[in-house]
Amino acid sequence: MNRAGSTATAGAKTTGKRILELLDRRFVFLGILPTFLATTLLIIYPTFLVVKNSLYLDIPAVLRFVGLKQYIRMAVDPRFWVYLKHTVYYSGFSTLISFILG
């Protein structure tokens, strides 16, 4: 009779452990949820809107879909590459100086 009683107790402990594991998983999800929502609202959604809006030519009173034409025009413009080079240099040097100075 002792064995049957210990088996029932062991089964109850196992069930209790399973319930605690499920609660832990739910708690982890609830702990991550605010960060996920903040990331979605503050980073992913605005980035999506910027990309979507960049596919349109926005002239007052006219909103026309132009697709990738603006990106192509930008890629063949030599000024873009000069400005990009300056931006990369500025960012790299300012990061390096900040790192060195602490």
C-alpha positions in Angstrom: 0.0 0.0 0.0 2.9 2.2 0.6 4.0 2.0 -3.0 0.6 2.9 -4.4 0.5 5.9 -2.1 4.0 7.0 -3.1 3.1 6.6 -6.8 0.0 8.8 -6.4 2.1 11.4 -4.5 4.8 11.2 -7.3 2.1 11.7 -9.9 0.8 14.7 -8.1 4.3 16.2 -7.9 4.8 15.6 -11.6 1.5 17.3 -12.4 2.4 20.1 -10.1 5.7 20.5 -11.9 4.0 20.6 -15.3 1.6 23.3 -14.1 4.5 25.3 -12.7 6.4 24.9 -16.0 3.3 26.1 -17.9 3.0 29.1 -15.6 6.6 29.9 -16.0 6.3 29.9 -19.8 3.3 32.2 -19.6 5.1 34.5 -17.2 8.1 34.6 -19.5 5.8 35.5 -22.4 4.1 38.2 -20.3 7.5 39.5 -19.3 8.6 39.8 -23.0 5.3 41.2 -24.3 5.8 44.8 -23.3 9.3 44.9 -24.9 7.9 43.3 -28.0 5.1 45.8 -28.2 7.4 48.7 -27.7 9.8 47.5 -30.3 7.0 47.0 -32.8 5.4 50.4 -32.1 8.5 52.4 -31.9 10.8 50.8 -34.5 9.2 48.3 -36.9 6.0 50.2 -37.7 7.7 53.5 -38.4 10.3 51.8 -40.5 7.5 50.1 -42.5 5.8 53.4 -43.1 9.0 55.1 -44.3 9.6 52.3 -46.8 6.0 52.4 -47.9 6.0 56.2 -48.3 9.3 56.1 -50.2 7.6 54.3 -53.0 5.3 57.2 -53.7 6.0 60.6 -55.2 4.5 63.1 -52.8 3.7 66.4 -54.5 1.1 68.6 -52.9 -2.4 67.4 -54.0 -0.9 64.4 -55.9 0.1 61.1 -54.5 1.5 58.9 -57.2 3.0 55.4 -56.9 6.5 55.4 -58.5 7.9 52.1 -57.1 11.6 51.8 -57.1 12.2 54.7 -59.5 13.4 57.0 -56.8 15.9 54.4 -55.5 17.2 53.9 -59.0 17.6 57.6 -59.5 19.4 57.9 -56.2 21.7 55.0 -57.0 22.9 56.5 -60.3 23.4 60.0 -58.9 27.1 60.6 -58.1 26.3 63.1 -55.4 24.5 60.4 -53.4 27.7 58.3 -53.2 29.7 61.3 -52.1 27.2 62.1 -49.4 27.1 58.5 -48.3 30.9 58.4 -48.1 30.9 61.6 -45.9 28.2 60.1 -43.7 30.1 56.9 -43.2 33.4 58.8 -42.4 31.7 61.1 -40.0 29.9 58.2 -38.2 33.0 56.1 -38.0 35.3 58.8 -36.7 32.8 60.1 -34.2 32.2 56.6 -32.9 36.0 56.0 -32.8 36.6 59.3 -30.9 33.8 58.6 -28.5 35.2 55.1 -27.8 38.7 56.4 -27.2 37.6 59.3 -24.9 35.2 57.0 -23.1 
